[in-house]
Amino acid sequence: MLFLFLSILLSVVLLLNFRLFPRYDINTFQAIVFNYPVCFLTGYLLLPAGQSFSLDFSQTWTWLALGLGVGFILTFILSGASTQRMGITATSLASNLSLVIPVCFSLFVFQVGGKSFDALNYLGMLLAVVAVGLSTYKKEPNELAVETPILQEAAASVGRPRRLGISVLLPVGVFLCYGATNTMTNYMNIRYIATSDKAIVVTLTTILGAVAAGLLMLVVRVVQGKEVVRVRNLMGAVTLGVPNFLSFYTLLLALSQFGGNGAFVYPLYNIGVILVAALLAALFFREKLSLANKIGLVLAVTAIGLLSWQELLASLAR
């Protein structure tokens, strides 16, 4: 449970970084791009003694890991924009309620955990979808700007009345992207990570995919004159990169501890991030929740409990 607890705390640190970047005039897009080389360096330094890292393109998992890395950076960009535009609570709810996707794959496709969904589980899935909608509902446009340049340009290219609509879609994109990447992470954990030692090698390969995609995007924008690299953004990459690697690594270790049972790990992970993120957002950023947002938060916790009640009872019985 220690690795799961650490993964929860580190994931919330990522959201806090996104929330603080505008305050210190840090370009979120550049911080995201440069955070992945920092991630790679962090992981390389944590390689077990006697173990080396190299890319083996003859292995199927290498290509899957590289593709997963591309998905990670796209998800990260969406998460950064959503956090700044819609707030920490809404973004954490959208990302963590995406557990519906990996849980379904874990039970129905990967068949890890050996149980079937009952009426309470299906009710939990329904409540999760409703909770995402309620948690992202806002009566007025958020005063925070979309600081991620790519999405900022998209918002600026249309009239003002549609900006709020685009912002509301950001958590939806976060929901879908996190669900897809978490599902692939679970699959690779089951299929290719036989021991915890191999977790770092797979993680480093995944990070290289994100590094390549991010640097390509940055180079294109620099050539187009839409981006100017600043040292300030490199500093943001450090505060983002270290917890980013450690959050993913500890999640892989938590999955390994529970035999790759994503139907058990992801609900606990997600409910922890939702509650901690909402608490910190209220305490330090004075994020105000409407009645609909509060109902969404309660429904989120209820949904996660209904989705995982069998695993929770089994764990308590041990």
One Martini backbone bead per residue (centre of mass of N, CA, C, O) as a GRO file, in nm:
protein
  318
    1MET     BB    1   0.052   0.066  -0.011
    2LEU     BB    2   0.285   0.267  -0.032
    3PHE     BB    3   0.296   0.308  -0.342
    4LEU     BB    4   0.008   0.414  -0.366
    5PHE     BB    5   0.039   0.661  -0.182
    6LEU     BB    6   0.270   0.797  -0.341
    7SER     BB    7   0.119   0.825  -0.611
    8ILE     BB    8  -0.096   1.017  -0.509
    9LEU     BB    9   0.083   1.254  -0.413
   10LEU     BB   10   0.238   1.296  -0.685
   11SER     BB   11  -0.013   1.359  -0.860
   12VAL     BB   12  -0.091   1.619  -0.708
   13VAL     BB   13   0.172   1.774  -0.766
   14LEU     BB   14   0.114   1.812  -1.066
   15LEU     BB   15  -0.136   1.995  -1.031
   16LEU     BB   16   0.009   2.217  -0.871
   17ASN     BB   17   0.198   2.302  -1.092
   18PHE     BB   18  -0.016   2.399  -1.296
   19ARG     BB   19  -0.141   2.615  -1.101
   20LEU     BB   20   0.146   2.781  -1.061
   21PHE     BB   21   0.267   2.869  -1.334
   22PRO     BB   22   0.120   3.145  -1.391
   23ARG     BB   23   0.234   3.292  -1.136
   24TYR     BB   24   0.551   3.237  -1.264
   25ASP     BB   25   0.562   3.251  -1.576
   26ILE     BB   26   0.511   2.953  -1.691
   27ASN     BB   27   0.537   2.752  -1.960
   28THR     BB   28   0.362   2.470  -1.992
   29PHE     BB   29   0.458   2.342  -2.254
   30GLN     BB   30   0.765   2.353  -2.194
   31ALA     BB   31   0.755   2.202  -1.925
   32ILE     BB   32   0.650   1.940  -2.047
   33VAL     BB   33   0.871   1.882  -2.253
   34PHE     BB   34   1.120   1.903  -2.037
   35ASN     BB   35   1.024   1.687  -1.824
   36TYR     BB   36   1.113   1.422  -1.974
   37PRO     BB   37   1.420   1.438  -1.945
   38VAL     BB   38   1.399   1.443  -1.637
   39CYS     BB   39   1.265   1.171  -1.610
   40PHE     BB   40   1.491   1.005  -1.739
   41LEU     BB   41   1.714   1.080  -1.539
   42THR     BB   42   1.572   0.977  -1.287
   43GLY     BB   43   1.547   0.679  -1.383
   44TYR     BB   44   1.848   0.623  -1.444
   45LEU     BB   45   1.942   0.669  -1.142
   46LEU     BB   46   1.735   0.414  -1.050
   47LEU     BB   47   1.890   0.195  -1.147
   48PRO     BB   48   1.984  -0.098  -1.090
   49ALA     BB   49   2.238  -0.270  -1.009
   50GLY     BB   50   2.367  -0.389  -1.320
   51GLN     BB   51   2.170  -0.214  -1.489
   52SER     BB   52   2.066  -0.146  -1.818
   53PHE     BB   53   2.001   0.072  -2.105
   54SER     BB   54   1.798  -0.022  -2.396
   55LEU     BB   55   1.694  -0.048  -2.727
   56ASP     BB   56   1.446  -0.297  -2.850
   57PHE     BB   57   1.296  -0.320  -3.165
   58SER     BB   58   1.211  -0.639  -3.151
   59GLN     BB   59   1.009  -0.549  -2.939
   60THR     BB   60   0.683  -0.490  -2.878
   61TRP     BB   61   0.698  -0.318  -2.611
   62THR     BB   62   0.861  -0.083  -2.726
   63TRP     BB   63   0.638   0.035  -2.913
   64LEU     BB   64   0.423   0.064  -2.696
   65ALA     BB   65   0.584   0.257  -2.513
   66LEU     BB   66   0.627   0.485  -2.718
   67GLY     BB   67   0.323   0.535  -2.769
   68LEU     BB   68   0.256   0.599  -2.473
   69GLY     BB   69   0.431   0.854  -2.458
   70VAL     BB   70   0.266   1.020  -2.657
   71GLY     BB   71   0.005   1.005  -2.488
   72PHE     BB   72   0.116   1.150  -2.237
   73ILE     BB   73   0.173   1.435  -2.355
   74LEU     BB   74  -0.116   1.491  -2.449
   75THR     BB   75  -0.244   1.457  -2.168
   76PHE     BB   76  -0.075   1.674  -2.023
   77ILE     BB   77  -0.169   1.918  -2.187
   78LEU     BB   78  -0.467   1.890  -2.114
   79SER     BB   79  -0.430   1.901  -1.805
   80GLY     BB   80  -0.306   2.183  -1.788
   81ALA     BB   81  -0.541   2.341  -1.921
   82SER     BB   82  -0.768   2.240  -1.730
   83THR     BB   83  -0.653   2.344  -1.463
   84GLN     BB   84  -0.647   2.653  -1.552
   85ARG     BB   85  -0.957   2.668  -1.652
   86MET     BB   86  -1.124   2.455  -1.434
   87GLY     BB   87  -0.937   2.326  -1.228
   88ILE     BB   88  -0.840   2.089  -1.007
   89THR     BB   89  -1.098   1.931  -0.939
   90ALA     BB   90  -1.209   1.878  -1.225
   91THR     BB   91  -0.952   1.737  -1.334
   92SER     BB   92  -0.927   1.511  -1.122
   93LEU     BB   93  -1.200   1.388  -1.181
   94ALA     BB   94  -1.163   1.325  -1.481
   95SER     BB   95  -0.903   1.150  -1.454
   96ASN     BB   96  -1.010   0.948  -1.220
   97LEU     BB   97  -1.285   0.855  -1.362
   98SER     BB   98  -1.132   0.695  -1.593
   99LEU     BB   99  -1.136   0.413  -1.451
  100VAL     BB  100  -1.361   0.281  -1.613
  101ILE     BB  101  -1.181   0.180  -1.843
  102PRO     BB  102  -0.964  -0.006  -1.698
  103VAL     BB  103  -1.170  -0.174  -1.540
  104CYS     BB  104  -1.314  -0.303  -1.780
  105PHE     BB  105  -1.060  -0.430  -1.904
  106SER     BB  106  -0.972  -0.596  -1.655
  107LEU     BB  107  -1.243  -0.770  -1.648
  108PHE     BB  108  -1.321  -0.831  -1.969
  109VAL     BB  109  -1.027  -0.866  -2.107
  110PHE     BB  110  -0.797  -0.946  -1.895
  111GLN     BB  111  -0.915  -1.097  -1.644
  112VAL     BB  112  -0.863  -0.951  -1.364
  113GLY     BB  113  -0.992  -1.099  -1.051
  114GLY     BB  114  -1.239  -1.299  -1.114
  115LYS     BB  115  -1.499  -1.109  -1.190
  116SER     BB  116  -1.823  -0.982  -1.197
  117PHE     BB  117  -2.052  -0.768  -1.268
  118ASP     BB  118  -2.279  -0.588  -1.091
  119ALA     BB  119  -2.519  -0.367  -1.012
  120LEU     BB  120  -2.326  -0.179  -0.849
  121ASN     BB  121  -2.111  -0.143  -1.069
  122TYR     BB  122  -2.298  -0.015  -1.283
  123LEU     BB  123  -2.382   0.222  -1.107
  124GLY     BB  124  -2.098   0.338  -1.081
  125MET     BB  125  -2.059   0.406  -1.381
  126LEU     BB  126  -2.295   0.604  -1.402
  127LEU     BB  127  -2.202   0.801  -1.176
  128ALA     BB  128  -1.933   0.879  -1.307
  129VAL     BB  129  -2.049   1.030  -1.551
  130VAL     BB  130  -2.217   1.234  -1.388
  131ALA     BB  131  -1.980   1.353  -1.222
  132VAL     BB  132  -1.826   1.482  -1.454
  133GLY     BB  133  -2.046   1.685  -1.535
  134LEU     BB  134  -2.080   1.831  -1.255
  135SER     BB  135  -1.773   1.907  -1.203
  136THR     BB  136  -1.766   2.097  -1.486
  137TYR     BB  137  -1.966   2.297  -1.390
  138LYS     BB  138  -2.016   2.644  -1.505
  139LYS     BB  139  -2.150   2.967  -1.504
  140GLU     BB  140  -1.864   3.096  -1.542
  141PRO     BB  141  -1.595   3.214  -1.654
  142ASN     BB  142  -1.278   3.165  -1.615
  143GLU     BB  143  -1.005   3.373  -1.530
  144LEU     BB  144  -0.833   3.177  -1.642
  145ALA     BB  145  -0.601   3.103  -1.867
  146VAL     BB  146  -0.487   2.954  -2.155
  147GLU     BB  147  -0.144   2.873  -2.136
  148THR     BB  148  -0.152   2.670  -2.350
  149PRO     BB  149  -0.076   2.749  -2.665
  150ILE     BB  150  -0.234   2.552  -2.848
  151LEU     BB  151  -0.512   2.605  -2.699
  152GLN     BB  152  -0.510   2.912  -2.715
  153GLU     BB  153  -0.536   2.931  -3.023
  154ALA     BB  154  -0.806   2.783  -3.043
  155ALA     BB  155  -0.964   2.992  -2.871
  156ALA     BB  156  -0.883   3.251  -3.050
  157SER     BB  157  -1.016   3.146  -3.332
  158VAL     BB  158  -1.270   3.214  -3.180
  159GLY     BB  159  -1.529   3.319  -3.032
  160ARG     BB  160  -1.618   3.398  -2.715
  161PRO     BB  161  -1.880   3.213  -2.677
  162ARG     BB  162  -1.691   2.934  -2.722
  163ARG     BB  163  -1.480   2.911  -2.491
  164LEU     BB  164  -1.638   2.760  -2.276
  165GLY     BB  165  -1.692   2.507  -2.442
  166ILE     BB  166  -1.395   2.426  -2.471
  167SER     BB  167  -1.333   2.404  -2.169
  168VAL     BB  168  -1.540   2.175  -2.105
  169LEU     BB  169  -1.381   1.966  -2.297
  170LEU     BB  170  -1.118   1.916  -2.146
  171PRO     BB  171  -1.206   1.700  -1.930
  172VAL     BB  172  -1.297   1.497  -2.144
  173GLY     BB  173  -1.016   1.454  -2.266
  174VAL     BB  174  -0.887   1.361  -2.004
  175PHE     BB  175  -1.067   1.116  -1.957
  176LEU     BB  176  -0.991   0.958  -2.222
  177CYS     BB  177  -0.676   0.963  -2.206
  178TYR     BB  178  -0.639   0.834  -1.929
  179GLY     BB  179  -0.790   0.573  -1.993
  180ALA     BB  180  -0.601   0.478  -2.222
  181THR     BB  181  -0.322   0.488  -2.073
  182ASN     BB  182  -0.402   0.306  -1.830
  183THR     BB  183  -0.472   0.057  -1.995
  184MET     BB  184  -0.190   0.020  -2.123
  185THR     BB  185  -0.037   0.000  -1.857
  186ASN     BB  186  -0.180  -0.255  -1.756
  187TYR     BB  187  -0.106  -0.438  -1.993
  188MET     BB  188   0.206  -0.415  -1.964
  189ASN     BB  189   0.218  -0.523  -1.675
  190ILE     BB  190   0.101  -0.807  -1.742
  191ARG     BB  191   0.285  -0.881  -2.006
  192TYR     BB  192   0.601  -0.732  -1.946
  193ILE     BB  193   0.609  -0.709  -1.613
  194ALA     BB  194   0.748  -0.944  -1.415
  195THR     BB  195   0.928  -0.731  -1.263
  196SER     BB  196   1.028  -0.454  -1.085
  197ASP     BB  197   1.296  -0.405  -1.242
  198LYS     BB  198   1.150  -0.360  -1.528
  199ALA     BB  199   0.993  -0.093  -1.480
  200ILE     BB  200   1.214   0.114  -1.556
  201VAL     BB  201   1.265   0.031  -1.849
  202VAL     BB  202   0.977   0.080  -1.949
  203THR     BB  203   0.958   0.375  -1.855
  204LEU     BB  204   1.195   0.487  -2.024
  205THR     BB  205   1.074   0.416  -2.298
  206THR     BB  206   0.821   0.587  -2.268
  207ILE     BB  207   0.967   0.860  -2.232
  208LEU     BB  208   1.101   0.870  -2.513
  209GLY     BB  209   0.837   0.914  -2.665
  210ALA     BB  210   0.778   1.190  -2.528
  211VAL     BB  211   1.036   1.335  -2.609
  212ALA     BB  212   1.006   1.320  -2.916
  213ALA     BB  213   0.727   1.456  -2.939
  214GLY     BB  214   0.789   1.720  -2.785
  215LEU     BB  215   1.034   1.825  -2.951
  216LEU     BB  216   0.888   1.836  -3.221
  217MET     BB  217   0.675   2.044  -3.138
  218LEU     BB  218   0.877   2.266  -3.052
  219VAL     BB  219   1.035   2.304  -3.315
  220VAL     BB  220   0.796   2.390  -3.488
  221ARG     BB  221   0.725   2.645  -3.313
  222VAL     BB  222   0.999   2.787  -3.340
  223VAL     BB  223   1.007   2.807  -3.650
  224GLN     BB  224   0.721   2.969  -3.646
  225GLY     BB  225   0.748   3.182  -3.394
  226LYS     BB  226   0.570   3.063  -3.121
  227GLU     BB  227   0.853   3.015  -2.968
  228VAL     BB  228   1.041   3.080  -2.653
  229VAL     BB  229   1.311   2.988  -2.486
  230ARG     BB  230   1.328   2.955  -2.124
  231VAL     BB  231   1.467   2.909  -1.817
  232ARG     BB  232   1.210   2.912  -1.644
  233ASN     BB  233   1.089   2.650  -1.782
  234LEU     BB  234   1.313   2.455  -1.684
  235MET     BB  235   1.241   2.476  -1.385
  236GLY     BB  236   0.954   2.358  -1.418
  237ALA     BB  237   1.052   2.079  -1.524
  238VAL     BB  238   1.168   1.979  -1.256
  239THR     BB  239   0.905   1.995  -1.073
  240LEU     BB  240   0.762   1.792  -1.279
  241GLY     BB  241   0.953   1.544  -1.350
  242VAL     BB  242   1.003   1.394  -1.086
  243PRO     BB  243   0.702   1.328  -1.001
  244ASN     BB  244   0.623   1.200  -1.269
  245PHE     BB  245   0.798   0.950  -1.255
  246LEU     BB  246   0.725   0.852  -0.962
  247SER     BB  247   0.420   0.811  -1.009
  248PHE     BB  248   0.445   0.591  -1.230
  249TYR     BB  249   0.635   0.393  -1.084
  250THR     BB  250   0.457   0.344  -0.827
  251LEU     BB  251   0.215   0.236  -0.987
  252LEU     BB  252   0.356  -0.013  -1.102
  253LEU     BB  253   0.426  -0.133  -0.824
  254ALA     BB  254   0.134  -0.157  -0.728
  255LEU     BB  255   0.039  -0.348  -0.950
  256SER     BB  256   0.243  -0.573  -0.883
  257GLN     BB  257   0.149  -0.627  -0.589
  258PHE     BB  258  -0.163  -0.690  -0.729
  259GLY     BB  259  -0.132  -0.856  -1.003
  260GLY     BB  260  -0.260  -0.635  -1.209
  261ASN     BB  261  -0.519  -0.517  -1.050
  262GLY     BB  262  -0.695  -0.255  -1.171
  263ALA     BB  263  -0.977  -0.287  -1.023
  264PHE     BB  264  -0.826  -0.206  -0.748
  265VAL     BB  265  -0.610   0.021  -0.782
  266TYR     BB  266  -0.756   0.258  -0.934
  267PRO     BB  267  -0.976   0.332  -0.729
  268LEU     BB  268  -0.782   0.407  -0.497
  269TYR     BB  269  -0.616   0.613  -0.648
  270ASN     BB  270  -0.849   0.806  -0.738
  271ILE     BB  271  -0.978   0.875  -0.462
  272GLY     BB  272  -0.723   1.000  -0.347
  273VAL     BB  273  -0.683   1.232  -0.553
  274ILE     BB  274  -0.953   1.370  -0.528
  275LEU     BB  275  -0.942   1.443  -0.223
  276VAL     BB  276  -0.666   1.586  -0.209
  277ALA     BB  277  -0.715   1.798  -0.433
  278ALA     BB  278  -0.967   1.932  -0.310
  279LEU     BB  279  -0.836   2.019  -0.044
  280LEU     BB  280  -0.601   2.193  -0.161
  281ALA     BB  281  -0.772   2.385  -0.334
  282ALA     BB  282  -0.929   2.506  -0.088
  283LEU     BB  283  -0.683   2.596   0.093
  284PHE     BB  284  -0.474   2.744  -0.136
  285PHE     BB  285  -0.696   2.850  -0.386
  286ARG     BB  286  -1.001   2.899  -0.330
  287GLU     BB  287  -1.183   2.693  -0.455
  288LYS     BB  288  -1.507   2.710  -0.577
  289LEU     BB  289  -1.799   2.525  -0.514
  290SER     BB  290  -2.066   2.419  -0.636
  291LEU     BB  291  -2.330   2.227  -0.594
  292ALA     BB  292  -2.266   2.050  -0.839
  293ASN     BB  293  -1.971   1.992  -0.764
  294LYS     BB  294  -2.031   1.854  -0.489
  295ILE     BB  295  -2.204   1.629  -0.603
  296GLY     BB  296  -1.983   1.518  -0.788
  297LEU     BB  297  -1.789   1.438  -0.559
  298VAL     BB  298  -1.978   1.240  -0.415
  299LEU     BB  299  -2.029   1.059  -0.665
  300ALA     BB  300  -1.737   0.977  -0.708
  301VAL     BB  301  -1.696   0.824  -0.446
  302THR     BB  302  -1.935   0.634  -0.484
  303ALA     BB  303  -1.849   0.509  -0.755
  304ILE     BB  304  -1.579   0.387  -0.659
  305GLY     BB  305  -1.704   0.207  -0.440
  306LEU     BB  306  -1.891   0.041  -0.635
  307LEU     BB  307  -1.662  -0.065  -0.826
  308SER     BB  308  -1.476  -0.181  -0.549
  309TRP     BB  309  -1.618  -0.350  -0.316
  310GLN     BB  310  -1.495  -0.633  -0.344
  311GLU     BB  311  -1.193  -0.558  -0.306
  312LEU     BB  312  -1.222  -0.416  -0.034
  313LEU     BB  313  -1.331  -0.660   0.124
  314ALA     BB  314  -1.099  -0.855   0.060
  315SER     BB  315  -0.877  -0.680   0.192
  316LEU     BB  316  -1.009  -0.674   0.486
  317ALA     BB  317  -1.005  -1.002   0.514
  318ARG     BB  318  -0.681  -1.045   0.534
   0.00000   0.00000   0.00000
